[in-house]
């Protein structure tokens, strides 16, 4: 039986006491906002559906508020923290638990596939995080595009980012992130979280969203990387037509004529904008270009 932990950090007084004890200074560059609402904590943990069978990767544990609770529910918890000043605090707040590993690192500098395989022991892991706005998209995209073996991602993010992940074509928030998240997972907004649930209080509202990894991608496409190059190019200049957006993209080798032919071939009007296309339509466009690339690589030669 493990030692009894210190008072739960979901209590604002305990959190403030720890911060004062270590003279901790919040780093704006890391977007640090610590959760001080136990009810919100309960919602995150319930949405993540953590059990003793699970290995959890927590990104940005802060002072260990959620980490304590995860350690009581999960088989193991690996917490990755970028701020060196938080490491001694975590060593104190988590000292009662033997199933926690603390890694001091920038999550984007790690080999996430290797880390997930090590801590998961061959099983998919669950990812839980409280992510600042500036790093949300890079982290989520790395987890998906690198095909990290994950079961689900349950994260606290800026409210508008959470909404962006689950909207459909034609809406103002629809974009590359929406398509990527929906290609790899099923997004579900669990709860909206007001600024007064954090210390210090952020200027915007937050939301908890769970991304449940699909067993297979939402659509079938021959070249996944090409499809996402098309998606990014179409939203980089979202006010332009799809044809102009793709023509101006340095990451795509196709001529304007080829792009016009592709758009027509998949049944879209020449004036269509990228923000109106569904995932299926982007996949069809990518498959057309894949076939075009194959034809160019293997030209038919007349034999005498």
Secondary structure, DSSP 8 states (H G I E B T S, - for coil): ------S-TTSHHHHHHHHHHTT----GGGT--EE--HHHHHHHHHHHT--TT-EEEEE--TTTHHHHHHHHHSSEEEEEE--HHHHHHHHHHTTT-SSEEEEES-GGGS-HHHHHHHHHTTS-EEEEEE--HHHHHHHHHHHHHTT--EEEEEEEEEHHHHHHHH--TTSTT-SHHHHHHHHHEEEEEEEEE-GGGEES--SS-EEEEEEEE-SS-SS--S-HHHHHHHHHHHHHTTTS-HHHHHHT-TT----HHHHHHHHHHTT--TT--GGG--HHHHHHHHHHHHHHHHHHHS------
